[in-house]
Amino acid sequence: MPDTRGERGPGARRPVALSRAELRVAELAARGRTNRQIAHELFLTVSTVEQHLTSSYRKLGVKRRADLPVYLLPDARADVTVDARAGAAG
C-alpha cells in the first residue's frame, strides 16, 4: 500500500489510496449523481454509499462533494491510486 502520510489536495505529491469501491462511488459522485442514484447503479445501500464517500473525503482531504472532480479528473488521477487489497473486500 502506498504511503498516504503528508499533504493532501491536488498538489500533493504522495499518492492517496482509495479502495476500488470508494473510487467507483467517488467518481459517480464527481459526475453529479446523487447518493440514491449511485446506490441503485452499484447495487449498494445509500448508507454504504455515504460511508464510502466519507472515507474518500477523509483520504483525499476534501470537505464537500463539489471538490471531488478536482481529484478525479484524468490529469489528477496520478495522485489517486486503488488499494487492491481494500478493493477486494469492498
N, C-alpha and C positions, 0 to 999 in steps of 0.2 A: 504494500500500500504506500502511495507517495506521502511524503512529508507535508502535512497540512498546517503546520505552525507558521506564524508570521502574518504578514499583511494579507488582507482580503480586498477584493474590488477589481475593477477592470485592469488596473495597472499592476496587480500583484504578480510576482514572478514565480511563486510556488504554486503548483497545481492544487486544485481543490477536488477531492474525491467524492463524487456523488454516486450512490448506488444506481443501478440500471433503472429501478423503479422510480427513484427520486428524479432522475434525469428525464424519464418519459413524462412524468407528471409536470415537472417544471417547464419542459418545452411546450406542452399543451397550454399551460397557464400563460406562458410568454406569448403564445399566439392568440390569446384573448378568450380562451374557453373558460367557462365557469367551473367551479368545483363539481357541480352536479353533472355537467357535460363530460368532464374528464372521467368521473366515476362511471358513468354509463359506457363511455367508449372503451375503458380499460377493464370493465367488469370488477370494479372496486366499490367499497362503500365511500360515501362522502367523507366520513371520519378518517379513513385511510388516506384519502387524497390530502386532507388537511394536515395529517401527520407528516406525509412526505414533503409537503410544501414548507411546513415549519422547519423540518430538518434541513431542507435545501436552503432556506433563508439563512439559517444559522451558519451553515457551512460556507455559503457564498458571502456572508456578511451584509445581507440586504435587509431592509426593514419593511419593504412593501412589494407587492406583486408587480407594480409598474416598473420596478428596477430589473426584473428578470430578463427582459430582452437584451439588455446591455451585456449580460453574462453569457447569453446563449446564442448570440449571432455567430455565423460561421467564422469570422475573423477572431472572435474571442474564445472560440471553442478550445484552443490550445491550452487555456488555463483551467479547463474543466475536464476531468477525466472520470472514467467509470471504474468503480471498485468492483471487479468481477466477483470477488468473494461475497460482498454485501448484496450484489445483484442476484446471486443465485438463490438467496433466501427471500428476496423481495421482488 
